[in-house]
Amino acid sequence: MRESDLCPCCKRPRTTIPIDDLDVLDALPKPRKEQLALDAMVLAFPSSVSGDQMMQALYEDVGDGEPETRNSLMAHISKLRKKLRSIGWDIDGRRFVGYRLCRFENGREAA
């Protein structure tokens, strides 16, 4: 995540997600790659993050090395999705579009 994507006062991602929800998302225990994927979706909220953008966010630190495959990306997203569902959030993944965070209330997507 670039420094320009962070709020200068609190160092949190600049997003339209309410601060209380950000606290809940931050408190969720997750490995580094899942945190990077979540950060990319939080920054883009409510829009989608393409698969290529997600791969870049997760593996930009690899440098000239070979990044992991799309299957590993889908595995990270799947594990993160399970954790998010426990707190009322989900990941909407659409082919040729990308991944998007969405909030659920009473089994339906919140507006």
C-alpha positions as CSV (number, residue, x, y, z in Angstrom):
1,M,0.0,0.0,0.0
2,R,1.4,3.4,-0.9
3,E,1.8,6.2,1.6
4,S,-0.6,8.4,-0.4
5,D,-3.4,5.8,0.2
6,L,-3.3,6.3,3.9
7,C,-4.8,9.1,6.0
8,P,-2.0,11.3,7.3
9,C,-3.4,11.6,10.8
10,C,-4.4,8.0,11.6
11,K,-2.5,6.0,9.0
12,R,-5.6,4.1,8.0
13,P,-6.7,3.5,4.4
14,R,-8.7,6.3,2.8
15,T,-12.1,4.7,2.3
16,T,-15.8,5.3,2.6
17,I,-16.2,2.4,5.0
18,P,-17.4,3.6,8.4
19,I,-14.6,3.8,11.0
20,D,-16.4,1.2,13.3
21,D,-16.5,-1.3,10.5
22,L,-12.8,-0.6,9.8
23,D,-12.0,-1.4,13.5
24,V,-13.8,-4.7,13.1
25,L,-12.0,-5.6,9.9
26,D,-8.7,-4.6,11.4
27,A,-9.3,-6.7,14.5
28,L,-9.8,-9.9,12.5
29,P,-6.7,-12.1,12.8
30,K,-5.3,-12.8,9.3
31,P,-2.0,-13.6,7.6
32,R,-0.1,-10.9,5.7
33,K,-1.3,-11.9,2.2
34,E,-4.9,-11.9,3.4
35,Q,-4.3,-8.5,4.9
36,L,-2.9,-7.1,1.7
37,A,-5.9,-8.5,-0.2
38,L,-8.3,-6.9,2.3
39,D,-6.4,-3.6,2.1
40,A,-6.8,-3.5,-1.7
41,M,-10.5,-4.1,-1.5
42,V,-11.0,-1.5,1.3
43,L,-9.2,1.1,-0.8
44,A,-11.4,0.4,-3.8
45,F,-14.6,0.1,-1.8
46,P,-17.4,0.1,-3.1
47,S,-15.8,-0.7,-6.5
48,S,-14.1,-3.9,-7.6
49,V,-10.4,-4.8,-7.7
50,S,-9.4,-6.7,-10.8
51,G,-7.5,-10.0,-10.6
52,D,-4.4,-8.3,-12.0
53,Q,-4.6,-5.5,-9.5
54,M,-5.0,-8.0,-6.7
55,M,-2.0,-10.0,-7.9
56,Q,0.0,-6.8,-7.9
57,A,-1.1,-5.8,-4.4
58,L,-0.2,-9.3,-3.0
59,Y,3.0,-9.9,-4.8
60,E,4.6,-6.5,-5.5
61,D,7.2,-7.2,-2.9
62,V,8.4,-10.3,-4.9
63,G,10.4,-8.0,-7.2
64,D,11.9,-9.9,-10.2
65,G,10.9,-13.2,-8.7
66,E,8.0,-15.2,-10.1
67,P,4.8,-14.4,-8.3
68,E,2.5,-17.2,-7.2
69,T,-0.2,-18.5,-9.4
70,R,-3.9,-17.4,-9.7
71,N,-4.8,-20.5,-7.7
72,S,-2.9,-19.2,-4.7
73,L,-4.7,-15.8,-5.1
74,M,-8.1,-17.7,-5.0
75,A,-6.9,-19.7,-2.0
76,H,-6.1,-16.4,-0.1
77,I,-9.5,-14.9,-1.1
78,S,-11.4,-18.1,-0.1
79,K,-9.8,-18.1,3.4
80,L,-10.4,-14.4,3.8
81,R,-14.0,-14.8,2.7
82,K,-14.7,-17.4,5.4
83,K,-13.3,-15.0,8.1
84,L,-15.3,-12.0,6.8
85,R,-18.6,-13.9,6.7
86,S,-18.3,-14.4,10.5
87,I,-18.4,-10.6,11.0
88,G,-21.1,-9.7,8.4
89,W,-18.9,-9.0,5.4
90,D,-18.3,-11.0,2.2
91,I,-16.3,-10.9,-1.0
92,D,-18.2,-10.7,-4.2
93,G,-16.0,-12.3,-6.9
94,R,-17.1,-12.0,-10.5
95,R,-15.3,-13.4,-13.5
96,F,-13.7,-10.8,-15.7
97,V,-14.6,-8.1,-13.2
98,G,-12.7,-8.8,-10.0
99,Y,-13.3,-8.9,-6.2
100,R,-15.4,-6.5,-4.2
101,L,-16.1,-6.2,-0.5
102,C,-19.8,-6.2,0.5
103,R,-21.6,-5.9,3.8
104,F,-24.5,-8.2,4.7
105,E,-27.4,-7.7,7.0
106,N,-30.0,-10.4,7.7
107,G,-28.7,-12.5,4.8
108,R,-28.9,-9.7,2.2
109,E,-26.4,-7.3,0.9
110,A,-26.7,-3.9,2.7
111,A,-27.1,-0.9,0.5
